[in-house]
C-alpha cells in the first residue's frame, strides 16, 4: 500500500460514525501486535500504534469524555 501503510492493513471507522465528509472521526486497524489509529480525514497523515491494553485505556477515556473539546 502507499503512504507507508503496513501491507494488507484494513482501516475501519465506527459503524456509529456519520457519513458526512466533514465529520471528525478516527479509524482503527488490527496490526500484528498493536491497534493502529489514524484520522479518517487524513489517511496519509500521522498514525499511532497502541498495545491492546493502552488502546483500551484510551477508549475508556474517550467514552468518559476526557478528550472532548470544550
C-alpha positions as CSV (number, residue, x, y, z in Angstrom):
1,X,0.0,0.0,0.0
2,X,1.1,3.6,-0.4
3,X,1.8,6.3,2.2
4,X,3.8,3.9,4.5
5,X,0.9,1.7,5.5
6,X,1.7,-1.8,6.5
7,X,0.8,-4.1,3.6
8,X,-2.7,-5.6,3.9
9,X,-3.8,-3.2,6.7
10,X,-7.5,-2.6,6.6
11,X,-8.6,0.6,8.3
12,X,-12.2,0.9,9.5
13,X,-14.4,3.6,11.0
14,X,-17.0,3.0,13.7
15,X,-20.5,2.0,12.5
16,X,-21.8,4.9,14.5
17,X,-19.7,7.4,12.5
18,X,-21.8,9.8,10.5
19,X,-21.5,9.6,6.7
20,X,-20.8,13.3,6.2
21,X,-17.4,14.1,4.7
22,X,-16.7,16.8,7.3
23,X,-17.3,14.6,10.3
24,X,-14.4,14.2,12.7
25,X,-13.6,10.6,13.1
26,X,-10.7,8.2,13.7
27,X,-10.1,4.9,12.0
28,X,-8.6,1.8,13.6
29,X,-6.7,-1.2,12.3
30,X,-5.7,-4.5,13.8
31,X,-1.9,-4.7,13.3
32,X,0.3,-7.7,14.1
33,X,0.6,-6.9,17.8
34,X,-1.0,-3.5,18.2
35,X,-4.0,-1.4,17.3
36,X,-3.4,1.3,14.7
37,X,-5.2,4.7,15.0
38,X,-5.4,7.4,12.4
39,X,-7.5,10.5,11.4
40,X,-10.1,9.5,8.8
41,X,-9.8,12.9,7.1
42,X,-6.0,12.5,6.6
43,X,-5.3,8.8,5.9
44,X,-1.8,9.6,4.6
45,X,-1.0,11.6,7.7
46,X,0.3,10.5,11.1
47,X,-0.7,7.2,12.7
48,X,-0.2,5.8,16.1
49,X,0.1,2.2,17.2
50,X,-1.0,1.2,20.7
51,X,-0.7,-2.0,22.6
52,X,-4.1,-3.5,23.2
53,X,-4.1,-2.5,26.9
54,X,-3.2,1.1,26.0
55,X,-5.9,1.2,23.4
56,X,-8.5,0.1,26.0
57,X,-7.3,2.9,28.3
58,X,-7.6,5.4,25.5
59,X,-11.0,4.1,24.5
60,X,-12.3,4.3,28.1
61,X,-11.1,7.9,28.4
62,X,-12.8,8.8,25.2
63,X,-16.0,7.2,26.4
64,X,-15.8,9.3,29.6
65,X,-15.4,12.5,27.5
66,X,-11.9,13.2,28.7
67,X,-10.7,14.2,25.3
68,X,-13.8,16.2,24.3
69,X,-13.1,19.8,23.2
70,X,-14.6,22.5,25.4
